[in-house]
Every structure is written in structure tokens, then in C-alpha cells.
Amino acid sequence: MNKTRWTFLAVLLAAGLAAPTFAADPPVIPAEVPAPTPPKTDSKKKSAATKSAKTAATKPAAKKADDVVKFPSPEPAVVSQKKVNVRGQARINSEVVSHLDKGDKITVLEEITTAKKPNEPDKWYKISLPSSAPAWVFASYLDADKKVKSTRLNMRSGPGENFSVLGTIEKGTAVNVLETKGEWHKIEPPASAYAFVAAHLVTLEPPAPPVIASKPTPPPPPPVEVAAQPPVGAAQEPPPAVIAQTTPPLVPVILPKPPGPPPEEPLAKRVVSREGIIKSSVSIQAPSHYVLRGLENNKTINYLTSPATNDFVKNYWGKKVFVTGEEVLDERWPNTPVIEVETIQEIAEPEAPK
């Protein structure tokens, strides 16, 4: 009986332990949370994005920037070739804005090295724009006084925005308008305008060596005479008396006057002898009332005067004579000299044959 009791207790105990399991509520199973729905993607945008990614993967690296070397100061240079093109940019395909010839002087501002390309120079010089090159500005940015009214105004190589920029002009700067084409003005290029030439066509001039002023060499100091010291114990002579030196008074030096030209010697008298016929002069302004005419052509040879009186000559009027005296010139009659008569000798007529 005890065995039966213990068996019954064991069955009850086992049933009590298992009862809570069957009496409890079943476990709550959480409901599934749906996964987030991905946004709809347009097929066209997807293909464009894919294409952009592929293009970016195959696109070459960005072009290397030009190397620019600025000179500390503008360098003088000379053109070494004939018919050199001046371009708006440091590129062989840039527009030509002017031309230079061999021997032309230019001013180099910068040296530009571009990427190496076949059949194209990779070194260029930025130069001051030659005065023969045109420069154009947009007319609307100039006021009535032809001054720039915008903050900065671009200068271009032609009348349009598709031409290269050759520099800028600051606000308030006055320009000299040379020509107008539509909405653009052609102006005289200012000093700040620039352009480009291939470097191998230009030779930089070497700078002038600095001039060093030489200092004058000072004269050597005069020798110092050292007086001989007397032997020890010898009697020393008293020093000579110091004679005061007085400066002699300054005596003015009178330089002799340079010798002038030698005095002119009086001209010797020009004594002449003439043959002719004595006649009266025609002009009342003549230096004499009488003239000596030639025997053959009756032309006036000389005017005749006498220091004493003209009556001396008058006595021989119309006669053939031989006159002797000093021949001089009158300023009023430079072509006919005057004879101051000293002697008159009548020429006798030859006798007619019988």
C-alpha cells in the first residue's frame, strides 16, 4: 500500500509540474515587417548616368596649364626672321593681329611654355602690342568723353567677342578712337596691350653692363724725413730758429692780347692808258659828264674825271686822245670804271695822201 501511495504522489507531482505549460497563453509571434520598397528609377536617367560614368572613366586627364615665366622687368629684343606673325594667343591656330619684320625692336614681358605638339612651337613670348596692331573695344562701355565707364574693359583683336583679348583698360581711362564699326570702336593701343610671338623667331638682347665709376687713385704720401739722432753724450745743438713764412701777395697776371690781323696795306694805284674819243655822258646820274668811247665800236670804255676841273677834259671833247690816269670803280656804276685823268694827249689825224 505504501508503494501505491508513493506512486500516486509521483504521478500528481509530475502532473503539477506540467500543468503551467498547458495553461499559459501561446507565445506572441511578431508580424513580419515588409522590406522598404526601392525608388523607381527612370530607365532613361539610368542609361544617362551609366553613360556619364563610362565617359568619366574613359575621359583623358585635364590639360596641363601653361608654364609662365615673368621677367623682373621688360626685356628688349629684336626680330630675327622675316614676316613674323603676331598672334592674339600663344597658339599656332590663333588669329594674326599684326606682322613684324627682321630687325624690328620689341619688348618681351613673359615667356610661356605650352604642351608639346607636332609642328607647333612650344615656347612663346608675350610682348607689348606693336603700334601697328589694331585694338577694339565695345562702344557702349565708353562715355561721351571717350572714357571707360565700366570697372574694366577688354581690348580685343577685332570687332567682336570671338576675337582674342589683348589686355584690359581701367575705369576712367581716356582712349583715342580711330575708327567705328557697328558697336565697336578701333582705338590706339595703350601701353598695357599685349600679343604673342613664337620665341624661336626672336632674339633677346643682352643687358648693358653696369657702368662702374672708377675712383681716382690718391697720390702717394710725401716721404717723411727722419732726423738723425746725435750719439749719447754728445753736445746737442739748439734747434734752428723757426722762420715764419709769409705768403707773398698775389700779383695779377695780365695776358697779352692776341695779335689781330695785320693792317691792310694800301692798294697800289692802278694806272692805265686808254685810246678813244671823248664824248658827253648820257645819264645825269653818271659819275662824270664825259666818257671815253672806243675808236672802232663807239662803246663807252671809261668815265673821265679830273681832280682839278672838268674843263680840263672839256677842251678835248670830240677828239681822239690817249688818256693816262688811275682807274677806279664807282659803286653806282660797277660795270664802267672811272679814270681820274692825269694826262691827255691828242692823237693827230694822219694826212690824206696827195
DANOR-V561973 format. One record per residue. RES is the residue in three letters. PSI is psi in degrees with one decimal (999 if undefined). OMEGA is omega in whole degrees, 0 to 359 (NA if undefined). D_CENTER is the distance of its C-alpha to the mean C-alpha in Angstrom with 2 decimals. Layout:
RES:PSI:OMEGA:D_CENTER  RES:PSI:OMEGA:D_CENTER
This chain:
MET:-40.5:178:143.63  ASN:-36.3:179:141.14  LYS:-38.3:180:139.28  THR:-36.9:180:139.14  ARG:-46.0:182:137.90  TRP:-30.9:179:135.06  THR:-39.9:179:134.08  PHE:-40.8:179:134.01  LEU:-38.0:180:131.85  ALA:-36.7:179:129.40  VAL:-42.4:180:129.14  LEU:-42.1:180:128.55  LEU:-40.2:180:125.92  ALA:-36.5:179:124.06  ALA:-35.9:179:124.23  GLY:-36.9:179:122.88  LEU:-33.7:184:119.89  ALA:-16.1:185:118.98  ALA:-47.8:182:119.59  PRO:-30.1:181:116.25  THR:-41.4:182:114.36  PHE:-23.3:183:116.07  ALA:-25.6:183:116.11  ALA:156.4:178:112.32  ASP:150.8:178:109.88  PRO:148.8:181:107.94  PRO:143.9:179:104.35  VAL:123.1:179:101.61  ILE:115.4:181:99.24  PRO:141.3:179:95.80  ALA:151.3:180:94.63  GLU:132.3:176:91.65  VAL:123.2:183:88.29  PRO:143.5:179:86.51  ALA:145.8:179:83.18  PRO:135.5:182:80.02  THR:125.1:180:79.14  PRO:146.3:179:75.61  PRO:147.7:179:73.30  LYS:136.2:182:73.16  THR:127.7:178:70.03  ASP:135.8:183:68.80  SER:-33.7:181:68.78  LYS:-42.5:179:65.51  LYS:-37.0:179:63.72  LYS:-42.3:180:65.27  SER:-36.4:179:63.98  ALA:-40.8:179:60.47  ALA:-40.6:179:60.43  THR:-40.7:181:61.70  LYS:-39.8:179:59.03  SER:-39.1:179:56.25  ALA:-41.6:180:57.66  LYS:-41.6:180:57.71  THR:-41.4:179:54.16  ALA:-34.6:180:52.96  ALA:-34.2:183:54.83  THR:-7.8:183:53.30  LYS:135.1:180:49.73  PRO:164.5:180:47.12  ALA:154.6:181:45.26  ALA:146.7:183:42.13  LYS:138.8:180:38.87  LYS:134.7:180:36.98  ALA:151.1:180:33.76  ASP:143.0:176:30.47  ASP:124.1:183:29.37  VAL:127.8:177:25.97  VAL:113.6:179:24.22  LYS:133.5:178:21.50  PHE:145.7:179:19.13  PRO:-33.6:177:19.31  SER:155.9:180:15.54  PRO:134.0:183:12.80  GLU:131.6:175:12.94  PRO:146.6:180:10.48  ALA:166.5:179:12.46  VAL:141.8:180:13.15  VAL:129.6:185:15.63  SER:-2.1:181:18.92  GLN:168.1:179:21.06  LYS:145.7:174:21.43  LYS:63.6:179:21.42  VAL:130.3:179:20.36  ASN:135.9:173:21.32  VAL:122.0:188:19.25  ARG:160.6:181:22.00  GLY:-22.8:178:22.77  GLN:165.3:180:24.60  ALA:58.6:180:24.99  ARG:144.8:182:27.99  ILE:-23.0:181:28.75  ASN:9.8:178:30.63  SER:158.2:184:27.90  GLU:148.4:178:26.67  VAL:123.2:183:23.84  VAL:-17.8:180:21.16  SER:176.9:179:18.80  HIS:149.7:175:18.49  LEU:154.2:179:16.17  ASP:167.4:183:17.11  LYS:131.2:180:17.43  GLY:-8.5:179:14.51  ASP:140.8:179:11.80  LYS:134.5:178:9.02  ILE:170.1:178:9.58  THR:121.8:183:9.97  VAL:130.4:181:13.74  LEU:-42.2:183:15.56  GLU:160.7:172:19.21  GLU:127.8:185:21.68  ILE:129.0:177:24.62  THR:120.9:181:27.94  THR:172.4:178:30.33  ALA:138.5:183:34.02  LYS:126.9:177:34.76  LYS:150.0:180:35.85  PRO:140.5:177:37.04  ASN:31.7:180:34.66  GLU:132.1:179:31.74  PRO:143.4:180:28.91  ASP:0.5:179:29.41  LYS:129.2:183:26.00  TRP:156.9:175:22.87  TYR:129.9:170:19.29  LYS:121.4:187:18.06  ILE:162.4:172:14.39  SER:135.9:185:12.06  LEU:127.4:177:13.32  PRO:150.0:182:11.69  SER:-21.5:180:11.45  SER:-12.0:182:14.47  ALA:144.7:179:16.60  PRO:156.2:173:19.19  ALA:131.9:186:20.06  TRP:143.7:176:23.59  VAL:155.3:179:25.50  PHE:126.6:189:29.22  ALA:-30.5:184:30.05  SER:-18.3:182:32.86  TYR:11.6:175:30.61  LEU:142.5:178:28.95  ASP:-170.9:183:30.93  ALA:-26.7:179:31.56  ASP:12.8:180:28.46  LYS:40.1:174:26.26  LYS:148.5:182:25.88  VAL:127.1:181:26.56  LYS:-4.8:174:30.19  SER:169.7:181:30.69  THR:-47.2:176:29.93  ARG:143.5:181:27.21  LEU:124.9:180:26.22  ASN:138.3:169:25.29  MET:134.9:182:22.67  ARG:161.7:183:24.03  SER:-6.0:179:23.13  GLY:172.1:183:25.97  PRO:70.3:179:28.51  GLY:157.8:182:30.87  GLU:-10.0:179:31.58  ASN:-3.1:178:32.05  PHE:158.2:185:28.33  SER:149.6:177:26.15  VAL:129.1:181:24.48  LEU:12.7:180:20.66  GLY:179.2:180:20.57  THR:157.4:178:22.23  ILE:133.5:183:21.79  GLU:160.7:181:23.77  LYS:137.9:179:26.59  GLY:-5.6:180:25.96  THR:130.8:177:22.34  ALA:139.9:180:21.97  VAL:157.9:179:20.51  ASN:109.0:183:19.89  VAL:125.9:180:22.56  LEU:-30.9:186:22.04  GLU:152.4:177:25.31  THR:132.6:179:28.47  LYS:100.9:182:30.57  GLY:-123.0:180:33.71  GLU:17.3:183:33.01  TRP:146.0:177:29.30  HIS:132.7:169:26.26  LYS:125.8:186:23.15  ILE:164.1:173:20.21  GLU:122.9:187:16.52  PRO:131.0:175:15.16  PRO:174.7:183:14.15  ALA:-22.3:182:11.73  SER:-6.6:181:14.94  ALA:149.4:184:15.75  TYR:167.4:176:16.17  ALA:-169.9:188:17.96  PHE:144.4:174:19.48  VAL:153.2:177:19.68  ALA:134.4:188:22.39  ALA:-30.0:184:21.57  HIS:-6.3:179:23.45  LEU:3.7:185:21.09  VAL:144.9:178:18.04  THR:121.8:177:17.80  LEU:135.9:179:16.30  GLU:135.7:180:14.91  PRO:143.3:179:17.17  PRO:147.6:179:16.05  ALA:137.7:179:16.29  PRO:143.5:180:19.83  PRO:142.4:180:20.45  VAL:116.7:180:21.53  ILE:118.4:180:25.13  ALA:125.5:180:26.65  SER:134.8:179:30.07  LYS:137.4:178:32.96  PRO:139.2:180:35.34  THR:122.6:181:38.62  PRO:146.1:180:41.42  PRO:150.7:179:44.34  PRO:147.3:179:47.44  PRO:147.2:180:50.13  PRO:148.9:180:52.98  PRO:141.9:180:56.12  VAL:121.4:179:58.76  GLU:129.4:179:62.26  VAL:120.5:180:64.97  ALA:138.4:180:68.31  ALA:134.8:180:71.21  GLN:134.1:178:73.62  PRO:154.8:179:77.27  PRO:157.7:181:79.77  VAL:133.2:179:81.61  GLY:-13.1:180:84.68  ALA:150.4:179:83.61  ALA:129.0:181:83.80  GLN:133.3:178:80.40  GLU:146.1:178:79.48  PRO:148.0:180:78.14  PRO:145.0:179:74.41  PRO:149.9:179:73.54  ALA:141.6:179:73.02  VAL:119.9:181:69.45  ILE:121.9:180:68.64  ALA:129.9:179:66.26  GLN:129.1:178:63.32  THR:141.8:180:62.31  THR:123.9:180:59.03  PRO:148.6:179:59.74  PRO:149.4:179:58.52  LEU:130.0:180:55.34  VAL:120.6:179:56.11  PRO:136.1:179:53.52  VAL:120.3:180:52.58  ILE:112.9:180:52.60  LEU:141.6:179:50.64  PRO:145.5:178:52.15  LYS:141.3:178:50.42  PRO:140.4:182:48.77  PRO:134.4:178:51.14  GLY:-178.2:180:50.40  PRO:146.0:180:50.95  PRO:145.7:179:54.58  PRO:140.4:180:56.73  GLU:133.8:178:57.04  GLU:138.0:178:60.43  PRO:137.0:180:62.32  LEU:140.6:178:62.33  ALA:149.3:179:65.64  LYS:140.5:177:67.63  ARG:91.5:182:67.27  VAL:126.7:182:70.92  VAL:166.3:175:71.59  SER:131.4:182:74.63  ARG:148.1:173:74.70  GLU:143.6:178:77.41  GLY:-169.5:179:77.74  ILE:132.8:180:79.51  ILE:125.5:179:79.04  LYS:169.8:177:78.25  SER:145.8:177:77.08  SER:151.9:184:73.35  VAL:-44.1:185:72.36  SER:140.0:178:69.71  ILE:-14.1:179:70.82  GLN:4.9:180:67.43  ALA:152.8:182:67.91  PRO:-9.0:181:68.14  SER:159.0:179:71.80  HIS:-10.1:187:74.72  TYR:147.2:178:75.46  VAL:158.8:176:73.69  LEU:117.6:183:74.59  ARG:153.4:181:74.54  GLY:150.2:182:74.76  LEU:-30.8:186:78.16  GLU:-42.8:185:77.11  ASN:-3.1:178:74.36  ASN:25.4:177:75.12  LYS:150.6:182:71.40  THR:128.1:179:70.48  ILE:-49.5:182:69.84  ASN:155.9:163:69.71  TYR:148.9:184:70.49  LEU:127.5:174:73.44  THR:159.5:177:73.90  SER:130.6:180:76.40  PRO:-29.7:183:75.89  ALA:-67.9:182:79.42  THR:151.9:179:80.01  ASN:-12.7:179:79.32  ASP:-26.7:178:83.05  PHE:-38.1:179:82.95  VAL:-32.6:184:80.87  LYS:-32.3:183:82.75  ASN:-16.4:182:85.96  TYR:17.8:182:84.44  TRP:130.3:178:83.14  GLY:7.1:181:83.61  LYS:154.1:174:84.61  LYS:125.5:186:83.17  VAL:167.9:174:82.06  PHE:108.6:187:80.32  VAL:138.2:176:77.89  THR:137.4:178:76.49  GLY:179.1:181:73.98  GLU:130.3:180:70.41  GLU:123.9:180:67.76  VAL:172.1:179:64.90  LEU:142.5:172:62.21  ASP:131.8:184:62.05  GLU:-29.4:182:58.55  ARG:-22.1:182:59.87  TRP:71.1:187:61.30  PRO:-18.0:184:58.95  ASN:-12.2:182:60.52  THR:106.6:181:64.11  PRO:163.5:181:64.98  VAL:137.6:175:67.84  ILE:121.5:172:70.73  GLU:103.8:192:72.44  VAL:130.5:173:75.89  GLU:-42.4:178:77.94  THR:146.9:174:80.69  ILE:128.1:179:81.87  GLN:122.0:181:84.37  GLU:140.0:179:85.97  ILE:120.3:183:86.18  ALA:141.0:178:89.71  GLU:137.0:179:90.25  PRO:145.6:181:92.00  GLU:141.1:179:95.58  ALA:140.7:180:96.34  PRO:142.3:181:98.52  LYS:999:NA:102.21
